[in-house]
Amino acid sequence: MLDVRRGTATRQVARLPIGASDVAASVVGGVAYVIGGYTGTAPLRSIVAFRPGQRPRMVARLPQPLRYAAAARVGSSVLVAG
Protein backbone atom coordinates (compact mmCIF):
# COMPACT_ATOMS: atom_id res chain seq x y z
CA MET A 1 0.00 0.00 0.00
CA LEU A 2 1.37 3.43 -0.88
CA ASP A 3 0.73 6.46 1.30
CA VAL A 4 0.48 9.09 -1.44
CA ARG A 5 0.74 12.02 0.98
CA ARG A 6 4.03 10.79 2.43
CA GLY A 7 5.30 9.01 -0.67
CA THR A 8 6.13 5.88 1.28
CA ALA A 9 5.13 2.25 1.04
CA THR A 10 3.29 1.30 4.21
CA ARG A 11 2.62 -2.42 3.75
CA GLN A 12 2.38 -5.22 1.21
CA VAL A 13 -1.24 -6.01 0.37
CA ALA A 14 -0.83 -8.79 -2.22
CA ARG A 15 1.70 -10.87 -4.08
CA LEU A 16 1.22 -11.42 -7.80
CA PRO A 17 1.23 -15.04 -9.06
CA ILE A 18 4.48 -14.28 -10.92
CA GLY A 19 6.94 -11.45 -10.47
CA ALA A 20 6.71 -8.88 -13.26
CA SER A 21 7.94 -5.47 -14.29
CA ASP A 22 6.72 -3.19 -17.09
CA VAL A 23 3.05 -3.86 -16.21
CA ALA A 24 0.02 -1.64 -16.78
CA ALA A 25 -2.47 -1.20 -13.95
CA SER A 26 -5.86 0.35 -13.28
CA VAL A 27 -8.52 0.28 -10.56
CA VAL A 28 -12.24 -0.20 -11.18
CA GLY A 29 -14.71 -0.50 -8.32
CA GLY A 30 -12.03 -1.17 -5.73
CA VAL A 31 -10.45 -3.96 -7.80
CA ALA A 32 -6.89 -3.45 -9.05
CA TYR A 33 -6.09 -4.95 -12.47
CA VAL A 34 -2.47 -5.70 -13.39
CA ILE A 35 -2.09 -6.18 -17.13
CA GLY A 36 0.73 -7.80 -19.10
CA GLY A 37 4.30 -7.04 -18.14
CA TYR A 38 7.66 -8.78 -18.31
CA THR A 39 9.14 -11.59 -16.18
CA GLY A 40 12.76 -10.77 -17.00
CA THR A 41 12.79 -13.37 -19.78
CA ALA A 42 9.35 -13.15 -21.43
CA PRO A 43 6.45 -10.72 -21.90
CA LEU A 44 3.12 -11.68 -20.29
CA ARG A 45 -0.45 -12.14 -21.56
CA SER A 46 -2.07 -12.20 -18.12
CA ILE A 47 -4.65 -9.90 -16.56
CA VAL A 48 -4.65 -10.34 -12.78
CA ALA A 49 -7.26 -8.81 -10.47
CA PHE A 50 -7.17 -8.31 -6.72
CA ARG A 51 -8.72 -6.44 -3.84
CA PRO A 52 -6.53 -5.65 -0.84
CA GLY A 53 -6.85 -8.50 1.64
CA GLN A 54 -7.85 -11.03 -1.02
CA ARG A 55 -5.76 -13.39 -3.11
CA PRO A 56 -4.95 -12.15 -6.65
CA ARG A 57 -6.57 -14.16 -9.44
CA MET A 58 -6.11 -14.41 -13.18
CA VAL A 59 -9.27 -13.04 -14.81
CA ALA A 60 -8.30 -12.99 -18.50
CA ARG A 61 -5.52 -13.49 -21.02
CA LEU A 62 -4.55 -10.97 -23.66
CA PRO A 63 -4.54 -12.07 -27.32
CA GLN A 64 -0.79 -11.33 -27.41
CA PRO A 65 1.89 -10.69 -24.78
CA LEU A 66 2.02 -7.02 -23.81
CA ARG A 67 4.85 -5.02 -22.26
CA TYR A 68 5.03 -1.25 -21.57
CA ALA A 69 1.28 -0.77 -22.07
CA ALA A 70 -0.93 1.94 -20.60
CA ALA A 71 -4.24 1.32 -18.84
CA ALA A 72 -7.05 3.61 -17.71
CA ARG A 73 -10.52 3.21 -16.22
CA VAL A 74 -13.31 4.20 -18.60
CA GLY A 75 -16.61 3.88 -16.75
CA SER A 76 -16.75 0.30 -15.49
CA SER A 77 -14.12 -0.96 -17.97
CA VAL A 78 -10.35 -0.86 -18.31
CA LEU A 79 -8.94 0.52 -21.56
CA VAL A 80 -5.54 -0.97 -22.46
CA ALA A 81 -3.30 0.60 -25.09
CA GLY A 82 0.09 -0.64 -26.13
C-alpha positions in Angstrom: 0.0 0.0 0.0 1.4 3.4 -0.9 0.7 6.5 1.3 0.5 9.1 -1.4 0.7 12.0 1.0 4.0 10.8 2.4 5.3 9.0 -0.7 6.1 5.9 1.3 5.1 2.3 1.0 3.3 1.3 4.2 2.6 -2.4 3.8 2.4 -5.2 1.2 -1.2 -6.0 0.4 -0.8 -8.8 -2.2 1.7 -10.9 -4.1 1.2 -11.4 -7.8 1.2 -15.0 -9.1 4.5 -14.3 -10.9 6.9 -11.4 -10.5 6.7 -8.9 -13.3 7.9 -5.5 -14.3 6.7 -3.2 -17.1 3.0 -3.9 -16.2 0.0 -1.6 -16.8 -2.5 -1.2 -14.0 -5.9 0.3 -13.3 -8.5 0.3 -10.6 -12.2 -0.2 -11.2 -14.7 -0.5 -8.3 -12.0 -1.2 -5.7 -10.5 -4.0 -7.8 -6.9 -3.4 -9.0 -6.1 -4.9 -12.5 -2.5 -5.7 -13.4 -2.1 -6.2 -17.1 0.7 -7.8 -19.1 4.3 -7.0 -18.1 7.7 -8.8 -18.3 9.1 -11.6 -16.2 12.8 -10.8 -17.0 12.8 -13.4 -19.8 9.3 -13.2 -21.4 6.4 -10.7 -21.9 3.1 -11.7 -20.3 -0.4 -12.1 -21.6 -2.1 -12.2 -18.1 -4.6 -9.9 -16.6 -4.6 -10.3 -12.8 -7.3 -8.8 -10.5 -7.2 -8.3 -6.7 -8.7 -6.4 -3.8 -6.5 -5.6 -0.8 -6.8 -8.5 1.6 -7.8 -11.0 -1.0 -5.8 -13.4 -3.1 -4.9 -12.1 -6.6 -6.6 -14.2 -9.4 -6.1 -14.4 -13.2 -9.3 -13.0 -14.8 -8.3 -13.0 -18.5 -5.5 -13.5 -21.0 -4.5 -11.0 -23.7 -4.5 -12.1 -27.3 -0.8 -11.3 -27.4 1.9 -10.7 -24.8 2.0 -7.0 -23.8 4.9 -5.0 -22.3 5.0 -1.3 -21.6 1.3 -0.8 -22.1 -0.9 1.9 -20.6 -4.2 1.3 -18.8 -7.0 3.6 -17.7 -10.5 3.2 -16.2 -13.3 4.2 -18.6 -16.6 3.9 -16.8 -16.7 0.3 -15.5 -14.1 -1.0 -18.0 -10.3 -0.9 -18.3 -8.9 0.5 -21.6 -5.5 -1.0 -22.5 -3.3 0.6 -25.1 0.1 -0.6 -26.1 
